[in-house]
Amino acid sequence: MKLLLDENLSRRIVPFLQTAFPGSSQVALLGLESASDLEIWQYAQANDFVIISRDSDFQERSLVAGHPPQVVWLKIPNRSKTVVLNILLEHCAEIEQALLQENRACVEISPRNR
C-alpha cells in the first residue's frame, strides 16, 4: 500500500515510511504542491495511492465519490514529523485492516494521549 501525504504533512518522513508502506510519497515530492484537492485525488486514483491528510476535505470527498482512492484521516492537531511518523507506523495494521480487508473508503485515526 502506497501512501500519498498531503501538503500539510512533512515530506521528510517519506523515507522512514518505505519499509511499512513501500512507494509512498508526498505531494510536493511529486510536483503537486500547488495542486487542488481534486487534482491530488485524481493523481492518487490514477497512481494507486492512499491519501493521508489531517484535513477533513478528503474524508468528505470519499463520502461523496467513494473510492479509489482510499483515505486515512489523521484526526490530530499539528504535530512534529516524528509524532506523525510514529502514529502512521503504530497504526499500520489498523490501516491495512480497514482499507485492504474491509475495503473501507476512509479510516480515521485519532490516537489517544497525543
ZIPERA-V384068 format. One record per pair of residues at least 12 apart in sequence whose ideal C-beta (glycine too) atoms are under 10 Angstrom apart, sorted by sequence separation. I is the first residue (numbers start at 0). J is the second residue. D is the distance in Angstrom with one decimal. If there is no record, write none. Layout:
{{I/J/D} {I/J/D}}
//
This chain:
{{4/16/8.3} {13/25/5.4} {26/38/9.4} {30/42/9.7} {31/43/9.7} {57/69/9.7} {58/70/5.6} {94/106/5.9} {12/25/8.1} {26/39/6.0} {29/42/7.1} {39/52/9.0} {57/70/4.6} {58/71/9.1} {59/72/9.4} {73/86/6.6} {93/106/7.1} {2/16/6.3} {10/24/8.1} {11/25/8.7} {13/27/10.0} {29/43/10.0} {36/50/9.3} {43/57/8.8} {56/70/9.5} {57/71/8.9} {58/72/4.3} {73/87/8.0} {94/108/7.4} {1/16/9.4} {10/25/3.9} {13/28/6.5} {55/70/9.9} {57/72/7.0} {71/86/10.0} {93/108/7.3} {1/17/9.9} {9/25/7.5} {10/26/8.3} {26/42/8.2} {36/52/9.0} {40/56/9.4} {50/66/9.8} {56/72/9.4} {58/74/9.1} {71/87/7.9} {90/106/8.5} {2/19/9.1} {8/25/6.7} {10/27/5.4} {26/43/9.4} {29/46/8.6} {39/56/9.5} {40/57/7.0} {49/66/9.2} {50/67/9.7} {55/72/6.6} {73/90/9.1} {2/20/4.8} {8/26/8.9} {9/27/9.6} {10/28/5.3} {36/54/8.5} {39/57/7.9} {49/67/8.6} {50/68/5.5} {52/70/7.0} {54/72/8.0} {90/108/5.3} {0/19/8.8} {1/20/6.4} {2/21/9.8} {3/22/9.7} {4/23/7.3} {6/25/7.7} {7/26/9.4} {10/29/9.7} {29/48/9.3} {48/67/8.7} {49/68/6.1} {50/69/7.5} {51/70/7.8} {52/71/7.6} {53/72/7.7} {54/73/9.2} {55/74/8.5} {71/90/8.4} {89/108/9.2} {90/109/10.0} {0/20/5.8} {1/21/7.0} {2/22/8.4} {3/23/7.2} {4/24/7.2} {5/25/8.0} {6/26/5.0} {36/56/5.2} {40/60/6.1} {44/64/9.1} {47/67/7.3} {48/68/5.8} {49/69/4.9} {50/70/4.9} {51/71/4.8} {52/72/6.3} {53/73/4.9} {90/110/7.4} {0/21/8.4} {1/22/3.9} {2/23/4.1} {3/24/6.0} {4/25/4.0} {5/26/6.3} {6/27/6.4} {36/57/6.7} {39/60/9.8} {40/61/9.0} {47/68/7.8} {48/69/8.9} {49/70/7.0} {50/71/7.2} {51/72/8.3} {52/73/6.9} {53/74/7.7} {87/108/8.1} {89/110/7.5} {0/22/8.5} {1/23/5.3} {2/24/7.7} {3/25/7.2} {4/26/6.9} {5/27/10.0} {10/32/9.6} {24/46/9.1} {26/48/10.0} {44/66/8.4} {45/67/9.2} {46/68/8.8} {49/71/6.1} {50/72/9.0} {51/73/6.6} {53/75/6.4} {71/93/9.6} {86/108/6.4} {0/23/8.4} {1/24/7.4} {2/25/8.8} {3/26/6.7} {4/27/9.0} {36/59/9.6} {37/60/8.1} {43/66/9.7} {44/67/5.1} {45/68/9.0} {53/76/8.3} {71/94/5.8} {86/109/9.8} {4/28/8.6} {22/46/9.2} {24/48/7.5} {26/50/9.3} {36/60/6.8} {40/64/7.5} {43/67/7.5} {44/68/4.9} {53/77/7.5} {86/110/5.3} {3/28/9.5} {6/31/8.0} {22/47/8.6} {23/48/8.0} {43/68/3.8} {44/69/9.9} {53/78/8.8} {69/94/9.3} {85/110/8.9} {3/29/7.8} {5/31/9.7} {6/32/6.0} {22/48/8.3} {23/49/8.7} {25/51/9.0} {26/52/9.8} {42/68/8.8} {43/69/8.7} {71/97/8.5} {6/33/9.1} {37/64/9.7} {40/67/9.4} {41/68/9.0} {43/70/8.8} {71/98/7.7} {86/113/7.0} {3/31/8.7} {6/34/8.6} {20/48/10.0} {23/51/8.5} {40/68/6.6} {69/97/8.5} {70/98/8.9} {82/110/8.9} {85/113/9.1} {20/49/8.3} {39/68/9.1} {69/98/4.8} {40/70/9.1} {53/83/8.5} {68/98/9.9} {69/99/9.0} {83/113/9.8} {5/36/8.8} {20/51/9.3} {82/113/6.6} {51/83/8.9} {66/98/8.8} {78/110/9.6} {6/39/8.4} {69/102/8.4} {70/103/9.2} {72/105/5.9} {73/106/9.9} {74/107/5.5} {75/108/7.5} {5/39/7.2} {69/103/7.1} {70/104/6.7} {71/105/7.4} {72/106/7.2} {73/107/8.3} {74/108/6.6} {75/109/7.3} {16/51/9.4} {69/104/5.9} {70/105/4.3} {71/106/5.4} {72/107/4.8} {73/108/5.3} {74/109/4.3} {75/110/6.5} {78/113/6.8} {3/39/7.3} {51/87/7.1} {66/102/8.2} {68/104/8.9} {69/105/6.8} {70/106/7.5} {71/107/8.0} {72/108/7.0} {73/109/8.4} {74/110/8.6} {3/40/9.8} {66/103/8.2} {67/104/8.7} {68/105/10.0} {69/106/7.7} {70/107/9.2} {71/108/6.2} {72/109/8.9} {73/110/8.5} {76/113/8.1} {5/43/10.0} {66/104/4.2} {75/113/5.8} {3/42/7.5} {65/104/5.8} {66/105/7.9} {74/113/10.0} {3/43/5.0} {64/104/8.5} {73/113/9.9} {2/43/9.6} {63/104/9.9} {1/43/9.0} {61/103/9.0} {62/104/7.3} {3/46/7.9} {8/51/6.3} {51/94/9.1} {61/104/4.2} {62/105/7.5} {3/47/9.7} {4/48/9.5} {7/51/9.7} {8/52/7.3} {60/104/9.4} {61/105/4.5} {1/46/7.8} {3/48/3.7} {5/50/6.6} {7/52/6.7} {8/53/6.9} {49/94/7.8} {60/105/9.2} {61/106/10.0} {1/47/6.3} {2/48/6.7} {3/49/6.8} {4/50/8.3} {5/51/6.3} {6/52/8.8} {7/53/5.3} {49/95/10.0} {58/104/8.7} {59/105/9.2} {0/47/8.8} {1/48/5.0} {2/49/5.4} {3/50/5.3} {4/51/5.0} {5/52/3.8} {7/54/6.5} {58/105/5.0} {0/48/8.8} {1/49/6.7} {2/50/7.9} {3/51/6.7} {4/52/7.9} {5/53/7.2} {6/54/9.5} {57/105/7.7} {58/106/9.4} {0/49/5.8} {2/51/5.1} {3/52/9.1} {4/53/9.9} {5/54/6.7} {49/98/6.3} {58/107/7.2} {49/99/9.7} {55/105/9.9} {5/56/8.7} {5/57/7.2} {55/107/9.6} {3/57/9.9} {50/105/9.2} {53/108/9.9} {49/105/9.8} {49/106/9.1} {51/108/9.1} {23/87/9.2} {3/68/7.7} {5/70/9.7} {8/73/7.8} {15/80/9.0} {19/84/10.0} {7/73/9.3} {15/81/9.2} {1/68/9.9} {3/70/9.9} {4/71/9.8} {12/79/9.9} {20/87/7.6} {3/71/9.9} {5/73/9.2} {12/80/5.0} {16/84/7.1} {19/87/7.6} {20/88/8.9} {0/69/8.7} {2/71/7.4} {4/73/9.8} {11/80/5.4} {12/81/8.0} {15/84/5.4} {19/88/5.8} {7/77/8.0} {8/78/9.8} {9/79/8.6} {10/80/9.0} {11/81/9.6} {12/82/10.0} {15/85/9.6} {18/88/8.8} {0/71/9.9} {9/80/4.0} {12/83/6.2} {13/84/9.5} {16/87/6.5} {20/91/7.5} {8/80/7.9} {9/81/9.4} {11/83/10.0} {12/84/4.4} {15/87/9.1} {16/88/7.7} {19/91/4.9} {11/84/8.9} {12/85/9.6} {15/88/8.0} {18/91/9.8} {19/92/9.7} {9/83/6.9} {20/94/8.7} {8/83/6.0} {9/84/8.5} {12/87/7.7} {16/91/9.5} {19/94/9.3} {20/95/9.4} {7/83/9.7} {8/84/9.5} {12/88/9.6} {19/95/9.2} {4/83/8.6} {8/87/9.1} {4/87/9.0} {2/87/7.4} {0/91/9.1} {2/94/8.7} {0/94/7.6} {0/95/6.5} {0/98/6.8} {0/99/6.8}}
//
